[in-house]
Every structure is written in C-alpha cells, then in structure tokens.
Amino acid sequence: MDKEALSKLDEKSLFELQNTIAEVIKAKNLENGDIETIIDEAFNVAFPKFDGVGLNPWIEGALLVCPGARIDKSQVKHVCKFIVVADEWSWESSNMISDVIRRDQSSNKFKQHSITLISPYEGMKVEVVSQKSQNGKHLVENVESFIFSNGKLEKTMTKSSRSRDH
C-alpha cells in the first residue's frame, strides 16, 4: 500500500493495520531467529568486565537486544542498569519475544544479568536507566534515550536525576 491509499483509510482502520503489522513482524522474528543462540551470544558480549552492568541495547537482525543487570555492592547497596521500552520495563513489554535472567552467587556479591529480546517498531522509544540503590532508595545516575528508526537505534538524548522503581 502506498501513502495515497493509506490516507484514504479512517483512523480505526489505520490503527488496526498498524497492530496487524506489529503482530506479523513479531511472528516473523519468532520464526526467523534462533532465539537461544541470539541470547547466548548476547550474554557473551553484553557484560564487560570493567563494570558488569551491560552495554546499551543494540539491533540484532530484526530484534532489539536489551541487556540488564543488578550488581550488589553490599547487603544494602547495588548498581543496576535496565531498559525501558515505550514507557515499560523491557521484560514487561507487549513486544517482548524472550527474557532470560542469569544469576551468579559464586562470589560474596550477588550479580544478576538479563537479556530481553524485543520486536521493535518504527518510532519506538528506548531508554537506558542506570541507577544506584542505597537502603532501598534508587538514585538515577544516567538515562540515555534512543529511538528505533529505519531499522536502526538512534541516540536522541542523555540526562540524569530521574528515579524509577523496579
């Protein structure tokens, strides 16, 4: 369908078409990708040794790969970094394909890493939220904002001083 044909549709039909397209893309992502391999490879590269909280999200084929982490510093302190997709935590997104969590308690400090795969759509807003927690209170260190456009993740802004509970 071209723009002229689409412009003749009413809003209800356009929204139905938009939802159908999103469902088809999600189904294709499930069919085309070897989800377990993508997740395993993402775990291998997403968490560098210097901080362990993870890289920013990236596009793998037609999927958005969202690393997340929580690293305990003590019983009352931790650092964490998680992804917000269209104002929802990535693991709560209706566009989620898979969410895998791996916990490491081999040392005296608890570490949790996750990889969430999302089926992105044009204009999807993505935020990377980095926080510190002390005595149960989260303090945002940094928020990086991105938008999914033309098959790519484009950075739009970086800011700080915003809290979100998780």
C-alpha positions as CSV (number, residue, x, y, z in Angstrom):
1,M,0.0,0.0,0.0
2,D,1.2,3.5,-0.8
3,K,0.7,6.7,1.2
4,E,-2.2,7.8,-1.0
5,A,-4.1,4.6,-0.4
6,L,-3.4,4.7,3.3
7,S,-4.5,8.4,3.6
8,K,-8.0,7.3,2.4
9,L,-8.4,4.9,5.3
10,D,-10.2,6.1,8.5
11,E,-8.3,6.2,11.8
12,K,-9.8,2.9,13.1
13,S,-8.6,1.1,10.0
14,L,-5.2,2.6,10.3
15,F,-4.8,1.6,13.9
16,E,-6.0,-2.0,13.1
17,L,-3.5,-2.1,10.2
18,Q,-0.7,-0.8,12.5
19,N,-1.5,-3.5,15.1
20,T,-1.6,-6.2,12.4
21,I,1.7,-5.2,11.1
22,A,3.3,-5.3,14.6
23,E,1.9,-8.8,15.1
24,V,3.2,-10.0,11.7
25,I,6.7,-8.6,12.5
26,K,6.7,-10.2,15.9
27,A,5.7,-13.6,14.4
28,K,8.4,-13.3,11.8
29,N,11.0,-12.5,14.5
30,L,10.0,-15.7,16.4
31,E,10.1,-17.8,13.2
32,N,13.3,-16.4,11.7
33,G,15.6,-16.1,14.6
34,D,17.4,-18.7,16.6
35,I,16.3,-17.1,19.9
36,E,18.6,-19.2,22.2
37,T,21.7,-18.6,20.1
38,I,21.0,-14.8,20.0
39,I,20.5,-14.8,23.8
40,D,23.7,-16.9,24.4
41,E,25.8,-14.6,22.2
42,A,24.3,-11.5,23.8
43,F,25.3,-12.8,27.2
44,N,28.8,-13.4,26.0
45,V,29.3,-9.8,24.8
46,A,26.9,-7.6,26.7
47,F,28.5,-7.5,30.1
48,P,32.1,-6.1,30.0
49,K,34.3,-7.0,33.0
50,F,35.1,-3.4,34.0
51,D,31.6,-2.6,35.3
52,G,29.4,-5.6,34.6
53,V,26.2,-3.6,34.2
54,G,26.0,-4.1,30.5
55,L,26.2,-2.4,27.2
56,N,23.5,-0.3,25.7
57,P,20.8,-2.1,23.6
58,W,21.5,-2.9,20.0
59,I,19.8,-4.3,16.9
60,E,20.5,-8.0,16.1
61,G,18.8,-8.8,12.7
62,A,15.3,-7.5,13.3
63,L,15.4,-7.8,17.1
64,L,16.2,-5.2,19.8
65,V,18.6,-6.8,22.3
66,C,18.2,-5.3,25.8
67,P,20.9,-6.2,28.4
68,G,20.0,-5.6,32.1
69,A,22.0,-6.0,35.3
70,R,22.0,-5.7,39.0
71,I,25.3,-5.9,40.9
72,D,25.2,-5.9,44.7
73,K,28.0,-3.9,46.4
74,S,26.8,-4.8,49.9
75,Q,23.6,-6.0,51.5
76,V,22.1,-2.5,51.3
77,K,23.8,-1.2,48.1
78,H,23.6,-2.1,44.5
79,V,24.1,-0.7,41.0
80,C,21.7,-1.5,38.2
81,K,21.0,-0.8,34.6
82,F,17.8,-1.7,32.8
83,I,16.0,-0.8,29.6
84,V,12.7,0.9,29.3
85,V,10.8,0.3,26.0
86,A,7.8,2.5,25.2
87,D,7.5,3.5,28.9
88,E,7.5,-0.1,30.1
89,W,10.4,-2.1,31.6
90,S,11.7,-4.3,28.7
91,W,10.6,-7.5,30.5
92,E,7.0,-6.2,30.8
93,S,6.8,-5.0,27.2
94,S,4.0,-6.4,25.0
95,N,6.6,-6.6,22.2
96,M,8.9,-8.9,24.3
97,I,10.0,-12.1,22.4
98,S,12.1,-13.6,25.2
99,D,13.5,-12.6,28.6
100,V,16.3,-14.7,30.2
101,I,17.9,-14.0,33.6
102,R,21.1,-15.5,34.8
103,R,22.2,-15.1,38.4
104,D,25.7,-15.5,39.8
105,Q,26.2,-16.1,43.5
106,S,29.6,-17.7,43.2
107,S,31.3,-14.7,44.9
108,N,30.2,-12.8,48.1
109,K,28.4,-10.3,45.9
110,F,25.2,-11.2,44.1
111,K,25.1,-10.5,40.3
112,Q,22.1,-10.7,38.1
113,H,22.3,-10.3,34.3
114,S,19.4,-10.4,31.8
115,I,18.8,-10.3,28.1
116,T,15.4,-9.3,26.8
117,L,14.6,-9.5,23.1
118,I,12.1,-7.1,21.8
119,S,10.3,-6.9,18.4
120,P,10.8,-3.2,17.7
121,Y,8.6,-0.9,15.7
122,E,9.2,2.4,13.9
123,G,9.3,5.2,16.3
124,M,9.7,3.0,19.4
125,K,11.3,5.0,22.3
126,V,14.0,3.2,24.3
127,E,15.7,4.4,27.5
128,V,18.7,3.0,29.3
129,V,18.3,3.7,33.0
130,S,21.5,3.4,35.2
131,Q,20.9,3.7,38.9
132,K,22.4,3.2,42.3
133,S,20.4,1.9,45.3
134,Q,21.2,2.5,48.9
135,N,19.0,1.4,51.7
136,G,16.2,0.7,49.3
137,K,16.2,4.1,47.6
138,H,17.1,4.3,43.9
139,L,19.0,7.3,42.6
140,V,19.3,7.7,38.9
141,E,22.8,8.3,37.6
142,N,22.1,8.4,33.9
143,V,19.3,8.0,31.3
144,E,20.2,7.6,27.7
145,S,17.3,7.9,25.2
146,F,17.1,6.3,21.8
147,I,14.5,5.9,19.0
148,F,14.1,3.0,16.6
149,S,14.0,4.5,13.2
150,N,14.6,2.8,9.7
151,G,15.8,-0.4,11.3
152,K,18.4,1.3,13.5
153,L,18.6,2.5,17.1
154,E,19.5,6.3,17.1
155,K,20.6,8.1,20.2
156,T,18.4,11.1,21.0
157,M,19.4,12.4,24.5
158,T,21.3,11.7,27.7
159,K,20.1,13.1,31.1
160,S,20.3,12.3,34.8
161,S,18.4,12.8,38.1
162,R,15.3,10.7,37.4
163,S,14.1,7.7,39.5
164,R,12.1,4.7,38.6
165,D,11.2,1.8,40.8
166,H,11.7,-1.8,39.7
